[in-house]
Amino acid sequence: MDEARSVLERLERIESMQRAHADPTELLEELRALVHEAEEWAQIEGGDAGRSAVARLRESLARDMIEA
């Protein structure tokens, strides 16, 4: 359950940073950490749905990196 809590806390931090118009580099670091934490969560309790969610996060991050 700690993994799920970490993911939710990271998402809240990212949303707060976005509202504060944080530097894109800082946001990117947070997004990378989010993907890592989501991977850990999916391995422990996410099953197929968790792995699918992590794959979508990776795709989104890759797309954002290309657009930046």
N, C-alpha and C positions, 0 to 999 in steps of 0.2 A: 504494500500500500504506500510505502514511502516513495516509490517511483512515480506513482500517479500524482501524489502531492507535489513532487518536484516539477512535474510537467505543468500542472495547473499554476503553480507559483511562477514558473518561467513565463507562461503565457500572460499572466497578469503583469509581470515586469515589462514584457515586450509591449503590451498595450499601453502601459503608462509611458514608456519611452516614446512610442509613436505620438501620443497626445502631446508630449513635451517637445516634439520635433527633434528627437535625438539625432546625432550624427549617424549617417548610414553605416559607417564602419562598425560603430558600437552595436547597432541593430543586427548587423550581419553576424557578429560574434555571438549575440544572444540566440539568434536563429540556429546557428550551428550547434550551440549547446542544447537547444531544444530538441533538435533531431537526435543527438546523442542520448539524451534522457528518454526520449520516446522509444528509441531502440531498446534501451534497457527494460523499460516498462513492457514493451511488446514481447520480449523474450521471456519475461517472468509470468505475465498474466494476460497478454493481449490476444493470443491465438491468431487465427487468420485475419480477423478484423484489425487487430493491432498491427500486424505486419503490413497490411494494406494501407493503414493510416500513415505509417512511417514512410512507406514508398511515396505516398502523395506529398508528404512533407519534403522529402528529398527532391522530388520533381519541382515543387514550388520554389525551394531554395535555389536550385540550379537555374530556374527561369529568372528569378530575381537577380541572381549574380550576372547573368547575361545582359539583362536590361540595365543594370547599374553602370 
